[in-house]
Amino acid sequence: MTPIDAIKDPRIATARSLATRAGRDAAGLCRVEGPSLIRQARAAGARLAYVLTSVDATGDDPSLHAELCDAHMPVHTVRAGLLRKITGGAKPVDWLAVAHLPAPCSTVAPAGSPTRRPR
């Protein structure tokens, strides 16, 4: 499979747009950065849309790559340095997942709820 090498690729563009709260709210997605957080998100039942990994990193954590492939999760390799452009950080990120946000919790207590006691 040929690595993604264009910043304008739709998967890359989506991941970049998730840097802001407005982008996350509009897309209903968020970013999960790093192999340990990806594993934690999966263990907590998060629904991952897809995973991006650096060409240089696929050999760094073969067990994660195997876990994701076994779960039929789309894993796309990207050219070296492209993930840094997505995250905009100085710290290199070799694994990045795009996950679906959970449904928002209601902040309004229903009538008769135990949070309010009649006087």
C-alpha positions, 0 to 999 in steps of 0.5 A: 500500500502506498503511503499517504503523502499529500497534506490535502488527502481527505483523511489528513484534512479531517485529522487537521480540522480536529485541532479545534473544538469547533472542528471536533463538534462539527465533525463529531470526531476527535484525535487520539495521539500515541499508541498507549492512548489508542489502546486505552480508547479501544479498551474503553469502547471508543469507536475509531474511524481510522488510524494513521501511522508514520512509515517509520513507526509501523515497525516500532509497535508491530503488536498495535498494528496487528491488533488494529488489523485483527479488529478490521480497523483501517490503518493508513501509513503516511510519509515521514513528518506528515503526522507532525504537520497534522498535530502541529506539535514539536513532539513527534507523533507516530500513531494518530487515531480519529475517533467518533465522539460519544453522544453528549450527556444531558446537563438538564435534570429531568423533572422530579429528579433527586437532584432537587428536593422540594421544600 
